Amino acid sequence: MAVGKEIRGKIKSVENTKKITKAMEMVAASKMRKAQERMRAARPYADKIRNITAHLSQANPEYKSPYMRAAGTAKAVGFIVVTTDKGLCGGLNTNVLRAVTAKMKDVQTAGQAIQAVAIGNKGFGFLNRIGANVVSHAVQLGDAPQLDKLIGPVKVMLDAFVAGQLDAVYVCYTNFINTMKQEPMVEQLLPLSAARLAQTEAEKSQYGWDYIYEPDPASVIDELLTRYIEALVYQAVAENMASEQSARMVAMKAATDNAGTLIGELKLVYNKTRQAAITKELSEIVSGAAAIGG
């Protein structure tokens, strides 16, 4: 009964795969909770530094930071592409890279060159395959992103913008909305828009004091804006990691459910095949007995 043996082998193989996907689903669920906590913990720092920077900028209207300058004539645009280091997370990377490709095509149509910073293995490999100019990259960040690993690659892009080599810098990542929904984002990071530094009336009243500057307001504002931009990139990486674990958990659950369905179908085929073989043997025995008795 060679056919039955093959089906039993397939059932065993799918059962082993189901065990693996179930284990990966549980691991992703555990990591997802930690990633969400890390993502939410990073938000207050970015909000606080934004408010202080906005207050300082309004208190010194005569100084305009190079991070807030209008687009020049550099004819180049920078992209910070945040993706995952590992796969098996559904269409997470595909969706954000599709959005990046569309934006890059718009930039190239406008006659501008592209410089890119890749954060994550998947984005790094993709940018190399399409022939993009990757000026820096950071991979193998682990489950908890470290700011010191991000500062170097990001600073390359910031220095190029301040030097006038780039007209704009975009950060591309996957925004975590909830466990079932993650949205690819392509946001302008530089020049910093007035909307990013806008304050509500409550925030204006909360930051209604002046500061003593050391060494001078311009240096303090530039340093704070640098920290703020780094915080925005870190937040994007944290959002992307929370999205990664959520997408992986959902993908592995779907794989586990599909494996269960496939096992049920294979068992049905196996039982039908086995029943057909038994019926055939019984028919042969009955026919043989009838021939002998006749």
N, C-alpha and C positions, 0 to 999 in steps of 0.2 A: 504494500500500500504506500508507494513512493509519494503519491500526491498528498496523502494525509500527513506524511512525515514532513514534507516541505511546508505545509500550512502550519504544523505545530512549531516548526523552526521560526516562521515569520511571527507567530503569536508570541513566542518567547522573546524574540528580538524587540518587538514593539513594547512588550511589558518592561523590558530593561530600559528602553528609551523613556517610557512613562515615569519610571522611578527617578531618572536623572532630571527630567523637566520639572517634576514635582519638587524635588530638592532645590533646584534652582529658583523656582517660584517662591519657596519659603525663605531662601537666603535673600532674594531681592526684596521681599516684603520687610524683612528685618532692616536691611540697608536703607530702604526707602524712608522709614520713619526717622532714622538718624540723619539722612540727607535733608529731609524737610525741616527738622529742628535746626540744623546748621544753616539752612537757607533763611529761615525766619530770624535766627539770631544775628545774621549779618545786616539785616535791614535797618535797625535803629542807628547803627554807626553811620551808614550812608546818609540817613535822614539828618542826623545831627550835624555832620560835617557840611552837608548841603546848606543847612540853615545858617551856620556860622559864616560860610563862604559868601552866601547871598547877602547877608547883613554887611559884611566887610566891603563887598563890591558896591553896595548902595551908599555906604559911608564914605567911599572914595571914588566918586563918579569920574574924577579926572584921570584915573588910571584904568586902562583896559588891558586885561591879561592877553598874552598871545594865544592862549587856549580859546579865547572868545572872538578872535579876529574873523572877519569875513573871508570868504573864499578868494584866493588869489589867482595867479596865472601859472600855477605849478604844473597843470595838466597831468596830475596823478592823484589817485585816490587809494586810501589804505583800507584793508579789511582785516578785522580780527575775527577769525572763524573758530567758534567753540563747538567741538563735537566730543564724542566718547572715545575712550581708548579701546573698548571691547564692543563686540557685536551682540547679536541675539536680543535686540531691544526693538523689534518691529521696524516700522518705517521712520523712527526718530531721526536718524542721521540723513536718510534720504530726503525727508521733507525740508530740513534746514539747508542742506546742500543744494536742493532745487531752488530755494529762495535766493541763496547766494549766487547761483549761476545766473538767474534772471537779473539780479541787480548788477552783476559784473557785465552782462551783455549791454545793459543800459549805459553803463559807464564807458564801455568800449565804443558804443555807437556815438557817444558824445565826443569821441576822439581823445579820451584820457587813458593813461596807463594805469596798471594795477600793481599794488604791492600788498602782500598778505602776510599775516602772522597766524600760524596754525596752533591751536590749543586742542590736543587730542589726536590720537593716531589716525582715526578715520578721516578727519579733515585734512591732515597732513598728507596722507596718501592720495586723497582726491585732488588736492591742489597741485601736487607733483604730476599726477596723470594728465591734468588739463594744461600743464605747462605754465602755471601762474608763477610769478616772481615771489617766492617765499623768502622773506628777509630774516625770519626768526620763527622758532617753534618751541613748544613745550609739550612733552608727552609723558605718559606713565605718571599721572598725578596721584593715582591711588583713589581710595574712597573718600578721603578728606583733602580738599584742595589747600595748598599752602601758598600764602601770599608771596613769600620770597621766591617761589618758583615761577610766579607770574610776572613779577616786577620787571625782570630782565627783558623778556620778549615784548612786553607792553611799552617799556621805555624806548625801545628802538623806534616804535611807531610815533610816540610822543615827541621824541627829539626830531624826527623827520618832519613832523607837522610844524613844530616851533621854528625849524630852520627854513620853512617855506617850501619844502619839497613836496608836500601833500596839500591838496585843497580841502580834503575832508577825510575823516576816519569813521568807519562803520563797524559796529560790533554785531556779530551774527551768532545767535544761540537759540535754544529751545526754552520758552517760558513755561514754567510749571503753573497750571491753572488748577487742576485737581488730579486725582489718581487716574481717571479715565481720559483726560484731555490735556494735551501739551501742544503749545502753539509755537511754530518757528517765527523768529523775530529777526529783522534787519533794522537796527536803530542807528541813527547818527550819534556818534560819540563826540566827535570834534568837527567843527568848532562847537563849543557848548552853547546851546540856545538859551535865550532868556527864559523860555518856558521851564527849562530844567531847574533854573535858580529862582523861579518865582516863589514868593512866600504868601501864605494866607494871612488874613488880618490877625488871627490868633498868634501865628508865628512871628509876625512883625512886632506885636506887643510883647511877646516873650523875649525877643532879642532887641530890646529897646535901649541898649547901653552902648557906650563906646569902649574902645580897647586902647591899651598902651602897647605900641608896636616895637618889636626888637627883632631885626635891625630897622626895618622900614616897612610901610604898608604894602609896597609892591612885592617885596620878597615873601612876606607872609601870605599874601593872597595867592601868589604863584605856587607856593609850597602846599597850601591848602587845596588848591584846585588839582594839583598833581595827586594828592592823597584821595581826593574825591573821585577822580577818574579811575585810579587803581581800585577804589572800592566798588565802582560801577562794574568794572571787568570781573572782579572777584564775585560780585553778586550774580553776574551772568553765568559764571562757571558753576556757582552753587545751585542756581536755578536749573542749569543743564544737567547736573548730577542727580538732582531730585527727579527730574523728568526721565532720566535714563533708568533709574531703578523702578519707577512706576511703569514705564513702558516695558521693561524686561519682565516685571511681575505679570503684567497683563498678557504679554506674548507667551510666557511659559505656561500660564494657566490655560490659554487657548491651545497650546501644543499638548498639554496633559489631557484636556478634554477631547481633542482630536484623536489622541492615542487610544483613549478609552472607547471611543466610537469605532475606531478601526479594529480594536481587539474584539469587540462585539460582532462586527461583520465577519471577521476571519473565523471566529468560533462557530458562527452560523454556517458558513461555507464548509468548515471542517465537519460539523455534525451531519450536514446534508451528504457530503462525500462519503463519510463513514456509514451512514444509513444506506446509501446506494450500494456500497460494497457488500454490506450484510444482506441486503435484499437479493443481490445478484447471487451470492453464495447459497442462500436458501432456495432460490429458484433452481440452481444447478443441482442441489441435493434432491429436491422434489422431483425434478425431471429424471435424474438418475434412478431414483427409487421406482418411479412409474415405469421406466424402461425395463428394469429388472423384473418387476412384478408382472408386467404385461407378457 
